[in-house]
Amino acid sequence: MDRSSIGLRVDYSFKITQHNRDLILLERIKEVFKEGTIKSRKIKDASDFSIIRINSLTTIVIPLSALQFNKFQLYGKKAYDFECWKEGIIKI
């Protein structure tokens, strides 16, 4: 997204972080989404799966997440954070 008049920039992404011992889980998630990248963190023994393209967020991540969360429901702060994130993506 372009810089605003106050000099701030907003980037949207979908990210899942796991310990490197669970790297195969991130690879399976990437297979399901058919999109995204996996990057290893240098400081911690962890890796991130992320999707940053806005079109992929609206056409792949949100619909697939809705299907999965009907089966395996999020609770508490994670559910609230996901709903806020989803609303922000949809408004773009």
C-alpha positions in Angstrom: 0.0 0.0 0.0 1.3 3.5 -0.7 2.5 5.9 1.9 -0.2 8.0 3.5 0.0 11.8 3.9 1.4 11.3 7.4 4.2 9.0 6.2 2.9 5.7 7.4 2.6 2.5 5.4 0.3 -0.4 6.0 1.1 -3.9 4.8 -1.3 -6.8 5.1 -0.2 -10.5 5.4 -1.3 -13.8 6.7 1.4 -15.5 8.7 1.7 -18.8 10.6 4.9 -19.4 12.7 6.0 -22.8 13.9 9.2 -24.2 15.5 11.5 -25.7 12.9 10.8 -29.2 14.2 7.3 -28.7 12.7 8.4 -27.4 9.3 6.5 -30.2 7.6 3.3 -28.7 9.0 4.1 -25.4 7.3 4.8 -27.2 4.1 1.4 -29.0 4.2 -0.3 -25.7 4.9 1.4 -24.2 1.8 0.2 -27.2 -0.2 -3.4 -26.6 1.0 -3.3 -22.9 0.1 -1.4 -23.4 -3.1 0.2 -20.1 -2.4 2.7 -18.4 -0.1 6.3 -18.7 1.1 8.1 -20.3 3.9 11.1 -18.5 5.5 13.3 -19.6 8.3 14.0 -17.1 11.1 17.7 -16.5 11.8 17.4 -15.7 15.5 14.9 -18.3 16.7 14.5 -21.9 15.7 11.3 -21.1 13.9 9.9 -20.6 10.4 7.1 -18.5 9.0 4.6 -19.4 6.3 3.2 -16.2 4.8 0.9 -14.9 2.1 1.1 -11.2 1.2 -0.8 -10.7 -2.1 -4.1 -9.0 -1.3 -5.9 -10.9 -4.0 -4.7 -14.2 -2.5 -5.8 -13.0 1.0 -9.4 -12.3 -0.2 -9.8 -15.2 -2.6 -7.9 -18.0 -0.9 -7.1 -17.3 2.7 -10.4 -15.9 3.9 -12.6 -18.6 2.3 -10.4 -21.5 3.3 -10.0 -20.2 6.8 -13.8 -19.9 7.1 -14.2 -23.5 6.1 -11.5 -24.7 8.6 -12.7 -22.5 11.4 -16.2 -24.0 11.1 -14.5 -27.4 11.8 -11.9 -26.3 14.3 -13.1 -23.1 15.9 -10.9 -20.3 17.1 -11.5 -19.0 20.6 -10.7 -15.9 22.6 -8.1 -13.4 21.4 -7.1 -15.4 18.3 -10.8 -15.5 17.2 -11.1 -11.7 17.8 -7.8 -10.9 16.1 -8.7 -13.0 13.0 -12.1 -11.3 12.7 -10.5 -7.8 12.9 -7.8 -8.8 10.4 -10.5 -10.2 8.0 -12.6 -7.1 8.2 -9.5 -5.0 7.4 -8.7 -7.1 4.4 -12.2 -7.0 3.1 -12.3 -3.2 3.3 -9.3 -2.7 1.1 
